Amino acid sequence: MKRQAYQPILITDASRSQDDQLTSRQKRYVLMMGVRVACVIVGAILVIVEAPLLWLWLPMVALGMILIPWLAVLLANDRPPKEQHRLAGRFQVNRRDETPPMSLTAEERPHKVIDVEP
């Protein structure tokens, strides 16, 4: 009988701190607004130089100037998704690839080891 690898249970599955999340959202917002500024500058340069295919480039740049701030605000206000409740998986039907715990012999079942040192 094939023995399953025992996966230790973590004491805590701590998520990133609120400050770390806020910092990463601020960086993403500043980066996206930088891209918007670049779109404005590229659009101005294209108009001044009277570039070929200006009718194609200007709508693309304008679309970037309109969509990027909207997306930047949405992403800056977004937070990571909530993790599922840790007991939610225990009440589901056993998956096919998992062996039910009671079908294992006593030697194969994971067990607690308590070290008692004086």
C-alpha positions as CSV (number, residue, x, y, z in Angstrom):
1,M,0.0,0.0,0.0
2,K,1.4,3.4,-1.0
3,R,2.1,5.7,1.9
4,Q,0.8,9.3,1.7
5,A,3.1,12.2,2.5
6,Y,2.1,13.9,5.7
7,Q,1.4,17.7,5.3
8,P,2.0,19.6,8.5
9,I,-0.7,22.0,9.6
10,L,0.4,25.6,9.8
11,I,-0.4,27.4,13.0
12,T,-1.3,30.6,11.1
13,D,-1.9,31.4,7.5
14,A,-1.3,35.1,8.1
15,S,-2.0,37.4,5.2
16,R,0.0,40.5,4.3
17,S,-0.3,43.4,6.7
18,Q,-2.6,46.3,5.8
19,D,0.5,48.6,5.4
20,D,2.1,46.2,2.9
21,Q,-1.1,46.0,0.9
22,L,-1.5,49.8,0.9
23,T,2.1,50.3,-0.2
24,S,1.7,47.9,-3.1
25,R,-1.6,49.6,-4.2
26,Q,0.0,53.0,-4.0
27,K,3.0,51.9,-6.1
28,R,0.6,50.4,-8.7
29,Y,-1.4,53.6,-8.8
30,V,1.7,55.8,-9.3
31,L,3.0,53.5,-12.0
32,M,-0.4,53.6,-13.9
33,M,-0.6,57.4,-13.6
34,G,2.9,57.6,-14.9
35,V,1.8,55.7,-18.0
36,R,-1.1,58.1,-18.3
37,V,1.4,61.1,-18.3
38,A,3.4,59.3,-20.9
39,C,0.3,59.0,-23.1
40,V,-0.4,62.7,-22.8
41,I,3.2,63.5,-23.7
42,V,3.2,61.1,-26.7
43,G,-0.1,62.5,-27.9
44,A,1.3,66.1,-27.7
45,I,4.5,65.1,-29.6
46,L,2.4,63.3,-32.3
47,V,0.3,66.4,-32.8
48,I,3.3,68.7,-33.0
49,V,5.3,66.5,-35.3
50,E,2.2,65.7,-37.4
51,A,3.2,62.0,-37.5
52,P,2.0,59.7,-40.2
53,L,-1.1,57.7,-39.3
54,L,-2.1,60.4,-36.8
55,W,-5.7,59.4,-37.2
56,L,-4.8,55.9,-35.8
57,W,-2.4,56.9,-33.0
58,L,-4.4,59.8,-31.5
59,P,-7.5,57.7,-30.6
60,M,-5.2,55.0,-29.1
61,V,-3.4,57.6,-26.9
62,A,-6.7,59.2,-26.0
63,L,-8.2,55.8,-25.0
64,G,-5.1,55.3,-22.8
65,M,-5.6,58.7,-21.2
66,I,-9.3,57.9,-20.4
67,L,-9.1,54.2,-19.4
68,I,-5.9,54.2,-17.3
69,P,-7.1,56.6,-14.6
70,W,-10.3,54.7,-14.2
71,L,-8.4,51.4,-13.9
72,A,-5.9,52.9,-11.6
73,V,-8.6,54.0,-9.1
74,L,-10.3,50.7,-9.3
75,L,-7.1,48.7,-8.6
76,A,-5.9,51.2,-5.9
77,N,-9.2,50.6,-4.0
78,D,-9.1,46.8,-4.5
79,R,-7.9,44.5,-1.8
80,P,-6.8,40.9,-2.0
81,P,-9.7,38.3,-2.0
82,K,-10.8,36.9,1.3
83,E,-9.5,33.4,2.1
84,Q,-12.1,30.7,2.4
85,H,-13.0,29.8,5.9
86,R,-10.6,27.2,7.2
87,L,-13.3,24.8,8.2
88,A,-15.2,25.0,4.9
89,G,-13.2,22.1,3.4
90,R,-13.9,19.7,6.3
91,F,-17.6,19.6,5.5
92,Q,-17.3,18.8,1.9
93,V,-17.4,15.3,0.4
94,N,-14.0,13.6,0.2
95,R,-12.3,14.2,-3.1
96,R,-11.5,11.2,-5.2
97,D,-7.8,11.5,-5.1
98,E,-7.7,11.6,-1.3
99,T,-7.9,8.5,0.9
100,P,-10.4,8.9,3.7
101,P,-8.5,9.0,7.0
102,M,-10.2,6.0,8.6
103,S,-9.1,3.7,5.7
104,L,-5.5,4.0,6.8
105,T,-4.0,1.7,9.3
106,A,-2.9,3.0,12.7
107,E,0.8,3.1,11.5
108,E,-0.1,5.1,8.4
109,R,-2.3,7.7,10.0
110,P,-0.6,11.0,11.0
111,H,-0.1,11.3,14.7
112,K,1.0,13.9,17.1
113,V,4.4,13.7,18.6
114,I,4.9,15.4,22.0
115,D,8.4,15.9,23.2
116,V,8.7,16.2,26.9
117,E,12.1,17.3,28.0
118,P,12.8,18.2,31.6
